[in-house]
Amino acid sequence: MAILRFRVYWEEDDAVYRDVAIRHTQNFKDLHETILKAYEFDNKHKATFHRSNDHWQRGREISLEKYEKDYKAEPLIMEETTVGSEIREPNQKFTYVYDFNKNWTFLVELINVSKEENPKMTYPAVVRTEGIAPSQYGTKGLVGDKLAEMEEKYDLTAGAEGYGTEGDEDADNLNDEGGEDEETAQTEDDGAAF
């Protein structure tokens, strides 16, 4: 059974990509779900693939579902279309568009075909991740652990606004002499301010 490896680039930054391995007999819906998982997107919106040429011009559409639209040719349906059936070239390309309001666009390129499966892997699978994925709703990096990391890095905790008591030179002198680290000195300074 052939294993197809695709590189899925975010259209706006080709340094951000995910490599996905999928069996040639699996369908485009499997590929769609794996791309969303790889980029940490939810699965709430419509999506479509287009078979593309080397210039990323869109050809035959492979849609998530049937919907009203004026078509020259009826689109294929993801769940009914195997990935292997749409491979026409050694470096076959597809465009993938998710969430038609936000118009997230990814460039999908076949980069490898292998005859051997990895017995330890469940297909489809994300096999490589490069770059920081875009945030689907604009909040990534500001929630949970990431916010805590930002607070530590920039000392965004309460009482660290830079207000202190004038003449409190002990903490400043210790910090300048390297006798204590900056956080310890800052804690002492905060304590003196209140």
N, C-alpha and C positions, 0 to 999 in steps of 0.2 A: 504494500500500500504506500502510495507516495505521500510524503509530508511536505507541505508547502510552507515556506517561511517568508512572511511579508514584513517589510519595514513600513511603519505607519507614522508619517511625519505630520506634525501640526503645520498647517499651511503657512502660518505667519512667522514661524521660526523653525527652519530645518535642522537646527541643533537639538530640537526637542523631538524625540521619536521613541517608539516602542516596537520591538520585534515580536511578532506573533507567529506561532507554529500551529498549523491546522491540517487535518487530513484532507486529501483532495475530495473525499466523499462527503465531508461535512458541508453544511449549507451556509449561505450568506448571513442568515440570522445568527448562527453560531459566531461568525466572524464579527458581526455587528456588536453582539453582547460582549465579546472579548475585548474589542477596542474600547468600549465604554468602561469596562472594568480596568483596563490598562491605564486609562486617563482619569479614573476615579470620577466618572460622570454617572448621574442617575440614568434610569431607563424610562423616563416619563414622556419623551417627545418622539415625534416622527423622524424617520431617517431614510436615506437612500444612498445607494452606490451607483456609480456610472462607470462603465468600462471606458478606459481612456487610452489615448495614444501617448507618445513620448513628450508631447507638449501640454499634457494634462487637459486636452480638449475632451469634453464629455460626449460619450457615445451612448450605447444602449443602457437604459436605466434598469436597476434592480431595486425595487421598492420594498419597504417593510410591510406595507399593506396597500390594498387597492384604495384609491381615493379619486375624487372627481378632479379631472384635469384634461386639458386638450392634448392628446397625444398623437404624434405621427405614427408611432409604434407602441402598442400596449407594453407597459413595463413588465419585466419578470418579477416574481415575488420571491423575496429572500428565503422564506421557509421552503419553497419548492425548488430552489436553484442551488445545485452543488457548486462549490467554489471551483473545482476542477473542470467543470463544463464550460466555464467562461475564460479559461486560460488559452490565449491565442498565440502568445509570444513568450520567449524565454524570460523576459523582464516585464511581464504583463503589469499594467498600471490600472488603478481604479481611483476615482475620487469618492470620498465618503462624506456626506453632509448630514449633520445631526442638529436637531432643533431648528426648524425652518425660520423661527423668529430671530434667534441669535446667529444662525447660519454658521455653526462650527464646521469648518472644512478641514479634512485630513487627506493627505496624499498617500495612497497605499501602493507599494511597489513590491512585486515578487523578487526576492533576492537569492533564493536558494530552493532547490528541489532535492529531496533526499528519499532514497528507497527504504531506509531503515528508520523504524520508530524507536524512541527511547522508552523502554519498558517501565521506567519509573515515572513517566510523565503522563498526565491526563490531557488529552487534546480536546479543544484548542487550548493553548497555553501562551502566556506572556513569557518570553525567554530572554528579553533584554530591555532595559529601561535607560534612557539617556535624557538628561535635562529635566527641569521642573515643569510639570504639566500645568497648563493654564487652569485657572479656577473657573469652574462652570458658572458660578453665581457671584463671583467677585469677593468671596470672603475667605478663601484658603489662606492659611498663614496667620490668621487673626483669631483662631479659636483653639481651645484645648491646650495641648503641650506647646504649640508654636507660640501662643501668647505668653506663656510662662517663660519660654526662652527669650522672647523679646523683652519682657520685664527685667530679666536678669541682665541681659546685655546692655540695655539702656537705662536700667534702674528706674523703672516706671512705677515703683511701689509708692504708696502714700507716704507723704512726709519727705520725699526726696526731690522737692521742687527747687532746691537750691537756696532755701531760706535758712539761715542759721543765726546764731547770736554773734554780734560783732565782738571781736577780741577773743574768740574761742580758738586760740592758737595751738593748744595742745594737740588736738586731732590733726590740724594742718601740719604741724611739725613732725608728728609721727609718720604721717603719710609721705611727706617730702623725704624723710630720712630712710624710708623703706622699712621701718620697724614693724609696720602692720600693713596688711593689704588694704586696698581701697574700700572694700565692703565693710571691714571692721571699723575703719576710720569713719566711714559714712554713718554707720550705726551709732557710734559714740556721738557724732555731730548732731544726728537727728534727735538723740535723747536729750542733748543739752538745749535744743531749740524749743522743746515743749516742756 
